[in-house]
């Protein structure tokens, strides 16, 4: 980004955290950029919402993810260029870490390779500035809401990690529905010391009560993970924490997993949760097996050995794992069949065979589930897709 004042942008954002679009506009001046618009994708990932810019006399409108140039840049994660009489209109994805959270649109007079590369890096800059300032202003969260979030959904979204993580060795992509009312589902992950840790939780019930159980479960998981506890310890402690701090017979199902990203060795535990799917060669080849414990919170009241089994699986390069909650397979129209595991496996296999990125596979799958249920889910539906790409070149 030669000639673009990155240091000035960082200093200005620190003083004016709610003015990122205006800051990006000023940084883009050396490109001769005009009509700069910063879009953020809404929580359901169906619409791109523009952020206000002080210099715009007429606020720009929304853009759908499906059927617009801005949406194409978001969905494909790549630059889109349209020639115009005054130069070119350019759309680039806004990326926060690995997670696509919006689109930057601007018009430049000379669409040279250098200028287009600079536009892409402006998208990275916008993502970085928004990510770092989102905890000091509610503007960016508010603009992602096409309608009001329920209190439970607001609590859940604040718990979540970024929806996408991409490294040379591993990719993680997750999504929650219904985005504006989700209450009991949650997931978390962390990449440390060449080990990817993933947890998925589904708390009983709906609404704020479920969100509180999820918050406790995620808090316990993160605490023990950061203390470098074993999978067995984290699993057992989750049961004890929910039993101790929640009313009797409160519970959550879930799974805890670790992947050694150098060897592809998966270890995982299961607390009464639907079995994950193993995807290989563009199709689902089977469910993974692990003897379950009772759901967390019921270990002391169910006649069952609460000691968790740690299952082991050897992954092959480009293998993917799909973790999901029961709201996915239980989706159905009134009087109709459940969506079911077989339909889910077929759907995921068809999208995986298209060589799509994990985040796009997840988005397509969720869209199909919502269509099947006529956009009304009775229970939360969460999917987390993890792809192990194999050891990086330095480890081969």
Buried (B, 14 or more C-beta within 10 A) or exposed (E): BEEBBEEEBBEBBEEEBBBBBBBBBBBBEBBBBBBBBBBBBBBBBBBBBBBBBEEBEEEBEBBEBEEBBBBBBBBBBEBBBEEEEEBBBBBBBBBBBBBBBBBBBBBBEEBEEEBBEBBBBBBBBBBBBBBBBBEEBEBBBEBBBBEEBBEBBBBBBEBBBBBBBBEEBBBBBBBBBBBBBBBBBBBBBBBEEBBBBBBBBBBBBBBBBBBBBBBBBBEBBBEBBEEEBEBBEBBBBBBBBBBEEBEEEBBBBBBBBBBBBBEBBBBBBBBBBBBBBBBBEBEBEEBBEBEBBBBBBBBEEBEEEBEBBBBEBEBEEBBBBBBBBBBBBBBBEEEEEEBBBEBBBEBBBBBBEEEBBBBBBBBBBBBBBBEBBEEEBEBBBBBBBBBBBBBBEEEE
